[in-house]
């Protein structure tokens, strides 16, 4: 799984999952460019940073027009605050969909010609929120479901020159995990709900990204790889009384 000599772009690659993906791609030998609206909190040693707002279509097209080559694109930029549906108007929810669905489409279209020339790989960073209920982040979940569908269609339309896949990511331990799960006690409690007994690390996502971008996955396109540690234990198993001692 080597990427020697390949040029990779990771959107939202300055922290969290995106930074983990960028580090893994660099370790595999890729020349990595990360882009985000704001510079990384600490200087990068594994990648070059270029500023970009993925919701600005003109800036996105100018960004990719300025690249001499592109072999791997990772659409990672995204996210959403906790916001129950009834706590905001449709405009605010639409902004979440813009960032998590429309922006990856804009970025992918801008990168298409580069990827077609290099017979490259495009990777969408999806979420388990797109395949199960996502209370509090419903618009985000809807966008991620749409992103996975978009990737499958894109894989057919852009074949055979561009491979397109989705990493469907579960819970990841990052520098902002405490905002979602609480402190150490909360993280440990949440980890116990995962069959593998822990949250993913950004490097886990990064290593899976390397696989899908590499020639080891040369016949994989239109696929969705679940990266969630086994998923979630169904709640009914704990509620059922059939196998409980009385």
N, C-alpha and C positions, 0 to 999 in steps of 0.2 A: 504494500500500500504506500507507494512513493508518489510524490507530486513534484519531483525535481524539475525545475525549469518552467513550471506553470505559474501563471499570474492569477491570484484569487482576490476577489473583493467580498468583504463581509460588511453588510450594512448594520448599523448599531453595534459595531464591534469593539467599542471602547471599554465595556465593562460587562460583568455578568456572563450570561451564556455566550453572547457574541465574542467577548474577549477570550473565553475558553475555546471557542471554535477557531478564532484567529491563531491562538497559540498552537493548537494541534496541527493546523494547516502548515504553519511555519516549521514545526518540528518534522513534518513530512517532506519538507524541501521546497514548499511554495514561496513565491514572492508575494507577500500579503499586504493588501491595502485595506484599511478599515475606514469607514466614513460614518459620521454622526453630526448632529447639529453643534454639539459642544466637544471640545478636545478631551482627551482621556484625563482622568484625575491624576494619574502618574505617567511619566514618560514611557513610551513603548520601546521595547528592545527587540520585539519580534515582528513588527509591522510598521508600515508608514500610515500616518493619519492624514486624511484629507477631509475638510469640512463639507457636509452635504445635508440638506433637509430633503428627505425622500418624498415629502408631500409637495415639494415645489417642482412641478413637471419640467419647467424650463431649465432649472438648475440640474436636474437629473440627466437630461439629454446632453447638456453641456459637459457634465462630468464624464460620461461614457465616451463622448466624442473626443475628449482629451486623452483617453487611454490608448496607448499604442497596441495593446493586446489584452485579451481576457480569456482565461480557460475555465475558471470556476467562479460562479456567483452564488453567494449565500444570502438569501433574503431573510435576515434575522430581525431587523428593526421592527419594533412593535411594543405592545403592552397596553395596559388599561388600569385605571384606578378602580377600587371597589365602589360600585355605584348601582344600587338597585334600580330597576327600570323606572319605577314610579317617582324616583328622586331627581329625575332630570328630564328635560324635553328631548324631542327626537333629534334636534340639531346636535346636542352634545353626544348622543349615542352615535350619530352619523360620523362624527369626527373620529371616534374609535374605529369604525369600519373603514374610514378613509386611510388611517395609518396602517391597519393590519391587513387590508385586502386590496384597496385601490393603489396604495403606494407600491406594494410588491409587483402589481401588474405594470405600473408605470416603469419601475426599475427594470423589470424583465424585458419589456418591449425595447427600452433604450439599449439594453445589453445584447439583444438578439443577434445582430449582425456580427459582433465580436465572437459570440459563442458559436455561431454557425461556421465561421471561418476556422475556428480552432477545434471544431467538433467537441465542444466543451460540455460541462455539467452544470446544471442549475439546481439549487437545493432550496426548498421552502422550509422554514422552521415553523411547523404547526404546533398544535397543542391538544392535549386530551380534552381541553375545554370545548373543542370542536366536535367531539364524538360522544359527549355526555352532557347532562344538564350543567349549566354554569351560572347558578344564582349569584347575583352581585356583579357579575361580569358577562351578562347575557349578550351584549353587542359584540364583545370580544370573542365569545364562543361562536357566535354566528359568523363573524369574519373569518375565524380560523377554519370553520367548516367550509366556507366558500373558498378559502385559499387551497385547501386540499383538493376540492373539485376542480379549481382552476388548474392546478398542477397536473392532474390527470388528463385534462383536455389539452393542455399545452404539450404534454409528452407525446400525444398523438399528432398534433398539428406540426410540431417542430422536429419530429423524427424524420430521418435517422441521424441528423447532424447534431442535435442537442438532446442530451438526456435530462429529464426533469423528474425529481423525486421529492418526497416530503418526509421530514423527520417529525413524528408526532410525539412531542416531549411532555413528560409528566412534571412532577414537582422537582425543582432544582434548588440546591443550596447555594445562594449567592450572597453578596454583601448587603442585599436588601431583603433577605428572607424574613428577617424579624418583623418587617412591616406587614407581612401576610400571616405569619404563624406565631409571632411572639418571640420571646427569648429562648434560651437553651432548653428550658422545660417544654415549651411549645414545639420546638423543632424535634425533640426526642419523641414527643407524643405523636406528632404527625408521621415521623419516620416509622413508628410501629404499625401504621396502617398500610405500609407498603410491603408486599410479600418478600422482597429482598432485604428489608429491614433498615433501609436508609433512603434519604433523598439522593437524587443524582448530583454529581459534581459537574461543573462546566466542562471539565475534561472528558467526562463520559459522553456528552453531546458532541464535543469536538472530535473525538476519536471515531464516532459513528459518521460524522460529516466527512472525515478523511476517507473512510471506506467508500461511501457513496460517490465521492468525487474521483476516486482512483480507478485504475484499470481493473482492479479486483471486482468492481461492480459494473463492468463494461456491458453486461447484458441486462442490467436493471434499469428500467425507466417506467414512469407512471406508477411507482410503488409508494406505499406509505409504511415507513418503519416505525413501529411502536417502541418508544424508549421511555418506559414508565416503571421499570422495576417489577413488572408482573401485574400492574394495575392496582385496583382497590378491592379489598375483601367485600363481597356483597353484604349489605347491612342485614338482610333477612337471615343470614347464617347465625348471627349473634342473637337475633330475636326469636328464632325458631326454638321450640321446646322438644322436638321429636327425639333428639339424642342427648338431652340433658337429664342428669340424675335428679330424682325428686326426693 
